[in-house]
Every structure is written in C-alpha cells, then in structure tokens.
Amino acid sequence: NYLEAAPTSGAAAWTDANYVWSGKTNSYIGATATYTDRGAGFKNTEAMVAQNPRLPRLDGGDAPNKAGTIARAYRGPNNLTDWYLPSLLELSELRNKRTNVGASTGTYWSSSETNATTAMVLNFANGSNSSVAKTSSKRVRPVRAFAADTTKPTASVTTATVGAAGNAVAQSNELGKLFLVKSNNTPTSVEQITALPA
C-alpha cells in the first residue's frame, strides 16, 4: 500500500496550517481512534468526525475546521473523497519523505488518540512523538492510501501473424493491453503466439 500526501503546489494546493484536533476535546473516543499502525488513519479519522455530532453547537466531532474534519473535507486536485488525518506511523512515513512532499519542520497532528483530552503528535524536525492536549493547535497534512494494482493482466489475442522473417504481430480488441513476446521464444505459427507463457 502507498500513501499520497496532499500537494502543496498546483491545483487544490494544501497549506499546512494549525488546527485544534477535534471539536470534541474532552471525551474519549476509545478503541476506534487509538490505532497507531499504518493503514489505521482513515478509521481513526472517521471515528473522530463521528464522535458526538454537533447539533446547534460547534463542539462535536464533526465541527468544521478541526484537524479531523479539515482533512476529511479536503478533495485534492482530482476531487477524491478518501483523504484523512494520518495515524502516528503513517505520519512517520510522511516525515521520512518531508522534503519530497513540502512539509515543514513543525509538529503535526496524527489521528491516534491517547485518552479523553490528548492525542499523538509528531515533531517533523527531530522525529519525536508525544501526547498533547486536543485543544492545542498543530499542523495538519491530509493523506490518502491506495494499493498498487498487482493483478496479472489477461488479454485475448483476436488476430496474430508471423512474418517471413519470424517477427510476430499480435492484435487485441482490448484497449490498453500489451503483448510481450519473450526473446527466448521464436514463434513460427499463430498458435504459438497465443500459447506463449505469461
């Protein structure tokens, strides 16, 4: 799996501004927001935003312009809806690539809660983490996770020919499919082209 950090330049550029962790800063969300592992940030952020929704007041988990809600509200250059506040270990990965993603040396919020009034932060200058009051104002950088497509392509050859010099031409009606003929295979007939090992 891979992480993409909100870009700081170009279309929909993100600015690493400071925000309070949540609109709800004195209540323990619990197990659904305490994960520090890679891959846990989205689940944590969803729990943050879902905590005690605001009614007429602005002190619920879904209060606007807080670390969790601002990260979830970000849409990026492609208008995607899967951005979130990273977990502590995801934030550590982001720190490791801070130069590439244009991050500052400030202290950033993670989505990893420690108790009713504190959550984890990571100092990008020295890599240290600590638990600080949710009412503190810290930097935020949304991320999104995605997996590489490792599915082996399956393509069907609709026509194939072998020229007199032994060069093979294969065609398919499937757009974007690429046929590779290994150099150690020398096809002499159409049947051998479609039967080549993957």
Helices and strands as residue ranges (DSSP letters): E 2-5, E 18-20, G 31-33, H 41-50, H 67-73, H 88-96, H 98-101, E 107-113, E 118-123, E 129-133, E 137-139, E 143-146, E 159-162, E 168-171, H 190-194
